[in-house]
């Protein structure tokens, strides 16, 4: 039996504004039914959520929601997340 695919998955997610790096290679693997994103101030939590919800684009790396890439197909990911 195959393990269930993660609800939210990120690999090497990076975001920078000019020379200012705000995400430096985030890796996530959230199973379905879980919600957690903990870290100290300025750890990149808000930018990670903004990338996941397609409000901003990642500088590099990949992120998917329910198996649909938010870095390459954000409209599909949003539609799946709302169902």
Buried (B, 14 or more C-beta within 10 A) or exposed (E): EEEEEBBBBBEBBBBBEEEEEBBEEBEBEBEEEEEEBEEEEEBBBEBBEBBBBBEBEBBEBBBBBBEBBBBEBBEBBBEBBEE
